[in-house]
Amino acid sequence: MPNYSEVTVYSRKNCPQCNATKIYMRKHGVAFTEVDITYKPIVSAALIEQGFKEVPIVEWFINGTAGSWSGFESESIENLAHLIKGDQ
């Protein structure tokens, strides 16, 4: 049975950490949906309410398990890639 995965990256324009996260995810085969919050104050406010203080914010859902982090986290991206592939 294939894994069901959904990954969302919340980013802003001209954000080096956001760009690094997206590049690293592509390199590791992690498919994602990007939401640019630059001009979306309601989305931005909701993320701040959840306790996030920096972008990018990565939220994921894989086969009933969910998680998130903020900032560029290469190890978290690698772990996510393994989880999606079913290696962990």
Phi, psi and omega in degrees: 000124182291152177287141170263125179222143176222123182232130178237133176246117175268125186222173175231158176296148176057037180253107181301320180292325177297312180298317179298319179297313182295318178297314182294322178295316178299318180302325182262011175073025179268111177283141182210162172254132179261136174238109178279114184266009182308314183245031180234076184298331179291317178295315179302314180297320179296320179292321177296319177300328178283354176103001179283140183238352181213158174253157000286158172244127180247123174242137181223153177220118182226115177045048176089355178250138182232157177195174179199163172201168176231155183088174177278118183231087184301319181295321178295322178295316178298316178297320178297318179300317179294320179297317179295321181284349181085017181282341184243000000 
